[in-house]
Each structure stands twice: as C-alpha cells, then as structure tokens.
Amino acid sequence: MNTRSTWGGVLIGLGLVASIDEIVLHQLLRWHHFYDKSTSEMGLISDGLLHAATVVAMVAGFFVLIDVRRAGALVPRQAWAGLLLGMGAFQLWDGTINHKLLGLHEIRYGVDLLPYDLTWLVFAVILLGAGALLLWRRPAASRPS
C-alpha cells in the first residue's frame, strides 16, 4: 500500500470540504463563523484563518500527489480513498469537536439543531465509510476469479 497516495488525498479532502463549509455556510449563507464566541470582526478573522489553512492543506496534498506521481508510485484508488477519508474526518471533527465539545460555533443559530447535527454527522459517516471501503477493498485484478 502506498500511504503517500492516501495522505495526499486526505490533505486535499480536508481542505476541500473545509473550503466548501467556509464558502457556503460562513460566507454565502452567513449561518456562522469559525469562531462565534467574540465579535463579528473576530469571526471574520477566524474565517480568514480557516480559509488560509484549507488552501495550505490542499496545496500540500497536491504537492504530495505530484511527488508520488513523479516517482511512478501514485495509486489513484488510494488517493481517492484518502480524499473521501479527509472529507469525512473534517465533517466528524467539525460536527463533534468544534460544534459540541469546544462550542466554537453551531451549524446554524435560532433553529432546532438536531436535524442539522444528524445530517452533518451522517454525511461524515458516509464519507468515512466510502473512503474506508475504497481503501481496504482489494482491487478487482487481485481478486480470485
């Protein structure tokens, strides 16, 4: 197993889903900021720092995959699995640690949170499950006929 293919995908997945969260929920819908325990200005600064971190993660992931490809060791299935695992890991971390344990922000304010929380966590489990299945499933060429 080429773990660098997987880790490159994980970095891209983390950055991608965090960027989608930040762009859609923070900027377009304005449901929350990354850090809502202070002023709106601080919330915007925290969103900017999150966005910068997402770009760094994606760029680092692409550099890893480019390096692995250049070495002739890229395993696309593992890179795709890593992408899904990274996306699911962010969703799970954000929904449990950031939202509930640390209380940095909620998905949305002024509504019943249960449907939002469940949807957030169900997507996390689906992404993690799909990534794990893709990663640990034997390729068709290596299965007995």
C-alpha positions, 0 to 999 in steps of 0.5 A: 500500500502506498500511504503517500497516495492516501495522505495526499488525498486526505490533505486535499479532502480536508481542505476541500470540504473545509473550503466548501463549509467556509464558502457556503455556510460562513460566507454565502449563507452567513449561518456562522463563523469559525469562531462565534464566541467574540465579535463579528470582526473576530469571526471574520478573522477566524474565517480568514484563518480557516480559509488560509489553512484549507488552501495550505492543506490542499496545496500540500496534498497536491504537492504530495500527489505530484511527488508520488506521481513523479516517482511512478508510485501514485495509486489513484484508488488510494488517493481517492480513498484518502480524499473521501477519508479527509472529507469525512474526518473534517465533517466528524471533527467539525460536527463533534469537536468544534460544534459540541465539545469546544462550542466554537460555533453551531451549524446554524443559530435560532433553529432546532439543531438536531436535524442539522447535527444528524445530517452533518454527522451522517454525511461524515459517516458516509464519507468515512465509510466510502473512503474506508471501503475504497481503501481496504477493498482489494482491487478487482485484478487481485481478486480470485476469479 
